[in-house]
Amino acid sequence: MTKAMTNKERLAISRVLMPEQDAENRSRNFEEVNLGLTQEQAIQEAQRCLNCKNRVCVQGCPVQVSIPEFITALAEGDLVRSAQILQSDNALPAVCGRVCPQETQCEAKCVHGVKGKPVAIGYLERFVADWATANADQLAPVTPAEPSGKTVAVVGCGPCGLTAAGELAKAGHAVTIFEALHDTGGVLRYGIPQFRLPKDIIDVEVARLQQMGVEIECNVIIGKTLTVAQLSEQYDAVFIGNGAGLPAMMNIPGENLKGVYAANEYLTRVNLMGAGQSETCSTPVLKGKHVAVVGAGNTAMDCVRTARRLGAERAMIVYRRSEEQMPARVEEVHHAKAEGVEFVMLTSPLAVEGSDDGWVNALRCQKMELGEPDASGRQRPIAIDGAEEVLNVDIVVNALGTRANPLLTATAPELKLNDWGNIVADDDGATALPGVYAGGDITRGGSTVILAMGDGKRAAAAIDRYLTGK
């Protein structure tokens, strides 16, 4: 019998490093950057977990994954139990293990982080989820729950809608997801590049939900094909998780020139439609040699790293604040730098300039300095008088974020909206319409995958209570 490790021995184990593709090679291909842990690495990392009685890591997880439990099972080599625990809590564990900002959530709470590096919870989640996919024959088959006799319509097949659908299906409700696009996954498929989230991962996660009985209808636009009122008539409850896909404009001269993309169009062409990734793809995308991406969130990093893979010799992040204030994940910034991305900080676009025939040829910018903190707590960027810079570019990508698309809400005037056009919902996701719930970016504005999933999980529990009268 193996002797149990002491906490002192666990604390002495160094945090594992994620194996990854060589930076120069990966900047020319769309294959996944992070290669995943070996089983030996994963078990050793899992052994660092102190299995604290006060499960603070779980408090930092928006979907409340039983983190110490799945990691303890992994540390003991019981991969079946570890996978069962993880999958019972999280509808999309392989996705979360790749794109979740664990460093600001579960790992930020880890006791290890007080004097050292936190347990690599995200890496372990990815390992266990991938192991479960590769060894599905060792797990109990996914079967539909006992039918409740109740029906639920879910609008949107992104992370929020998929999570809500999975939780509702586990409760026995008959769930149908309506998706506007021709494929599943929402922002997971059209917004996150293949090199960060391979599309077959999404297919596997979606297939597991379908095995639970979730039905999915693509090419259905709620607000055009059907209205919220019609869904309410046909189903016992409705959940709206259609995201926020309308680009926030830069509002500067020249942003309608040829060669200016909104981030979601740029990424959708490449990620969902395969543009630029093969000679046989019929979807066009402009492959600039000098590309400026305006913004510094994860979407901006996805755009600029995509530009590099499409052949950009100079791919730049243009951001009006400092690097320390960038909202992007630390890992994404690290990967971007290694791949040759340039960071043009304290720089704010003034105008996109173009040639006589209407094509982008420059981005005129204002240089900035940091002043006093603003409402966000970050130092406010202030223009430096007379300090301008012209960047010679042939592509500009606007990655300043998104806002709510009014297509759905325009046909449901009973829904209460806030000043930004987002649906107003309470903590359980309940809207002003009885039996209609909402969550994710359509309620909170552009945010992260995991926060959207947390909304979907909470709303599903509230819908179950609504349908069962509990």
N, C-alpha and C positions, 0 to 999 in steps of 0.2 A: 504494500500500500504506500502510495506516494505521500511524503510528509507535506503538510500544509505550509505554504509560505507565510512568513511573518510580514507585517507591514513594512518593517525596515528593509527586508529583502525586495519587496515590491517597489518601494521608493527608489531603490538602487538601480532598477532597470531603466535604461535610456529609451526615450521615445523613438519609435520606428520612423524611418524615412520612407516616403512613398517612391517606389521606382517609377521612372518616367522616361519617355522618349528623349533622345538627344535633341537639344533645342534647335540646332541648325537643320537637322533632318525634318523635325516635326513642323517647322515653319513652312515647309513645302508640301505637306500632306494634310488630309483631314482625319487621319486616324487618331484614336483616343490618346491624349497626352499622358495621363496617369495610367500606369500599367497594372495596378492592384498589388496587394500583398500576397506573399506565399502563405500557405497554412502555418508554417513554422513561425513566420513573422507575426501573423495575426494572433496566434496563441500566446506568443511571448508578450505582445503588446497588451493583450487582454489580461495577462497576469499582473500588469501594473495597477489594475483597478483595485481600490481599497474596499469596494462594496460597502460604502458608508451607510450607516443606519439612517441618517438624514440625507435622503436622495436628492441632493441639490441639483445634480445634472438633469434630472427629470423635470424639475421646476423650470429649467431653461429651455425645454423642448416644447414647441407649440402643439405637437400632436401627442405629447405625454408618452413617448416610448419608454418601456420598462428597461432602461439602459443598464443598470447594474445586473439585472437578471439575465439579459441576453449575453452580456459580456462575461459573466461568471460561468455560464454554460459553455461558452466558447473557450474560456481559460481551462476548463475541465476536459476539453476535447469533445464535448457533446454537441456536435454541430446540428443535429436534428432538433434538439430542444431549443438551441439558440435561434434557429431559423423560425421555429414555431412561435416563439415569444415575439420575435421581431415582426413577423407577418401578421400576427394577431393585433398588433398595435398600430401598424403603419401600412397603408394601402400601397405605398410606392417606395419601399425601402432602398431599392437599387438606385432610384432617382435621387433620393435624399442623400445617400452616401456619396453622391457625386457633386451635387449642386447646392446643398444646404450650407449656410454660413455658420458652421458649428463653432467657429472660433469666437463668435459673439453670442452664442446661445448655450447649448449644453456644455461645450468645452470651457466656456468662460466661467462656468460655475464649478468646474472640477476642482477638488481639493488639491490635487497635484499641482495645479497652476499657481498656488500661493507662493511656492518656493522654487518651482521648476516648470516643466512643460506638462500641460494636461494630457490625460489619456486621449489617444487619437480615435475618438468615438466615431467620427465620420468614416475614417478608413475601415474601422471594424464593421460598421453597418454595411458598407459597400461589400466587404469580403463575405459576410454572412449571406447577404442577399444574392450575390453572384454564385456562392456555393449552392444555395437553395435552388437556383435556376438550373445549374449543371447537374444537380443530384435530386431532381424532382421525384424520381422513383422511390427515394428513401422517405419521402414525406407523405403524410396522409393525403389522399386526393381531395381537391377542392370540390365541395358539393353545395348546392343551393340549400338555404335554411328552410325550415318549415314555413310555408306561405302564411302571411298574416291576413291576406285578403285585401290589403291596402295597396294603392298605386301612387308612385311619385314620379314626376317629371323633373329632370335635371337639365338645366340650360348651360351648355358649355362642357367640353370634354378635356379641359385643362386640369391642372393639379387640384384645384378646389372642387370642381365637379366630380372628378374621379374619386376623390377621397370621400365626399358626401355619398356618392353612389355605393361605394364599397361598404361603408358603415350601415347604410339603409338596407342593403341586400343581406348583410349579416343578421339584421333584425327581422328578416323575412318579408320585407316589402318588395313589391314588383317595381323595379326601377328602369326607366328609359331615359337615356341621355340623348339630347339633341345637340348636334354639333354643326356649326355653320360651314366649316371647311370640309374638304373631301377626305380627310384622314383624322385620326385620333391624336390626343395629347396636348392640343392647344399650344401654349407658349413653350412647352417642353419640346415639341417637334419643330415649330416654326421659328422659335426665338433663341433656342440654345444650340450652338453648333455641335456637329458630330464629334469634333475633337474633345468636347467636354461631356457630351451625353450622347452616346451612340443610339441610333434610332431603334435598333433591335431590343434595347433595354426597355424602351417605352412599349414596344409590341408585347413583350413578355408580361409586363405589369398589367397592361390592359387585358390581355388574354386571361389572366388569373381572375380579374373582376368579371369577365364574361362567363367564366366557369362557375362563378357564384350566382349567375342568373341575370346579371346586368345586361340590358339590351342597349345598343348604340345605333342611332340613326344619323348619318352624316348628310351634308348638303341641305340642312334645314336651318333657315335663318329666322330666329324668333324676332318678330317685328316686321317680317316680310312674308315668309311661308306660313307661319302661325303667329298668334299674339299670346301674350301672357294670359289674357282673359279666356282664350280658347283652351289653353293648357289647364287653367283652373277648373273649367267645365268638365274636362276629360279625365283629370287626375285628382286624387284626394289631397295632394299637396304638391307644391312646386318649389324647387330650389334654383335660384339664379346665380350662376358662377361663370358668367361669360367674359370676365376680365375687363381690361381697359385698353382697347387697341387703337385709339385715335391719337396720332402723334401730337405732341406739344411742339408748336412751331417756334423757330428762333426769332421770328419777327424782325428780320433785318433785310435790307435791300439785297436782291439777287438770289433769294433762296428758292426761286422758281426756275432758275437756270438749269439747262441740261447738265447732268452730272452731279446734281444734289439729290441725295436719297434721305428719306426718313429711315431710321434704324430698322423699324419693323418690316418695311418693304425690302430693304437690303438683305436682312437675315432670312426673311421668308423665301425670297428667290433662291438663296443658296441652300438653306436648311431643308425646307419642305419640298422645293421643286428641283433641287440638285444643280442649279445653275453654276457654271464654272468648274464643276468637279469632273466632267467628262466631255469628250468631244461630241458625243452623241446627244447630249442634253439639248432640248429645243428651247428651254427657258433662257432668255438673255440676261446678262448682268455686265455692267461696265467694269473693266479691269484696269483701274488707274495705276499709274506709276508713282504718283505722289498723292497720298490720301490723307485728309484731315478728318478725324472723328471728333465732333464737339460733344463734350460730356466726359464723365469719369466714373460712371457706375459700372456694374457688371455687364450691362448691355453694350456700353461703349467699348469695354474690353473685348467682348465677343466680336463686335464690328471690326475693330482695328486688327485683331488677330486673324479674322477672316480675310481682311484686305491683304495681309502679308501672304496668306496662303493662295490668294488669287494673283500674286505676282508683284505686289507693290514694293518698289525699291525703298521708298520712304513712307512709312505708316506712322501717323502722329495722333496722339491724344492732345486735344486743345482744351484746357480747363482754366476757369477764371480764379480758382483758389490754388492752394498749395498741395503738394503731393500728400502731406499728412492728413489733409481734409477730404481726400477722395473717398467716396462711398463704396468703391469696388472692394471685393474680397482681397485680402493680402496675397493669397495664392494666385489669383488671377493677375494681379499686378506683377508678381514675381515671374510668372510664366510669360507675360507680355514682354517684359524687359529682356528676358533670356532669348526671346524670339526676335529681338531687334527693333521693337517698337520704341518710338521717340516720345518723350513726355514734355510737352510745351506748357509749362505751368504759368499761373498768374497772367493768363492771356484770355481775353474775351472777344469773340467775333463782332466786328462792326458791319461788315458787308461781304457778300460773295461777289467777286468780280468776274466778268466773262468776256469772251471774244465777240467780234461783230456778228458771228453766226450763232451766238447764244449758248456757247459751251463754257463751263467753268474753267478759269485759268489762274485764279488767285483767291485767297481768303485774307481780307484786310482785318487786322486785329488791334485791340487796345491793350496795352500793358497795364497790369494792375499791381496794387500792393495791399497788404492786409491791414485793416483798421480794427475798430472795437468789435466785440462779439455782437452778432445779431440774434434774432429770436431762436435760431437753431442752436445757439451756443458756440457756433464757429465764428472766427474772425471774419468780418465783412470785407469783401474785396472792393477796393476803391480805385478808380481810374487815376493814372498818373498823367497829369497834363502834358500834352505834346508828345507822349510816348506811344507810337504806333509801330506795328510790324506787319509786313506783307509776306504771307506764306504762298509760295508758288505751288499750286495743287491742281489736279485735274478731276478729283472726286472729293466731295464734301458729304459726310454722313452726319445727320442730326440725331444725336443720341441723348437728347435732353429729357426723355421720359414720355409717358403717354397719359391720356385722360380718357374719361368714359365716352364711349360711342353712344350717341343718343338714339340709335336705330331702334333698340328694344324699348327704352323708356318712353319714347315719343308715342308709342302705341299703348302705353299703360299709364295714363295721367293720374291714376289713383295712387301710384307709388310716390312717396315723398323723396325729393332729391335735395342734396346740399348745394352750396354755391358752385361747386365744381362739376355738378351733374352726376355725382355718385349717388347710388341708392342709399337712403338712410335706413339702417337696421339696428336693432338692439344687440346686446351682447350674445344673445342666442341666434342672431341672424333674422329675427322676425321683422318683417316690413309692415307698412301701413295697411297692406292687403291681408286679410285673414287667410291662413294656410299658405302664404307665399313668403319664402325665406330667401336670403341673399348673403353672399360672402365673397371674400377674395378681393381682387382689384376693383371690381365694380362697386364695392362699398368703401374700400380704404384707399383707393388710388393705386398707382404703380407701386408694387412691393415685391416681396420675395416669394418663391415657391412654397417654402415651409409655412409662412404666415397664412398664405391662401389655404394650404392644407389644414392648418389648425382651425380656420374659419369653417371649412367644410365639415370637419369632424364634430365641432361644437353644434353647428346647425343641424347635422344629422341626428344628434341626440335629442335636440329640441323638437325636430319633426317627428321622431319616434314617440316622444311624449304626447305631442299634439294628436297623432293618429291613434294612439292606444288609450289616451285619457289618463295616463299615469301621472 
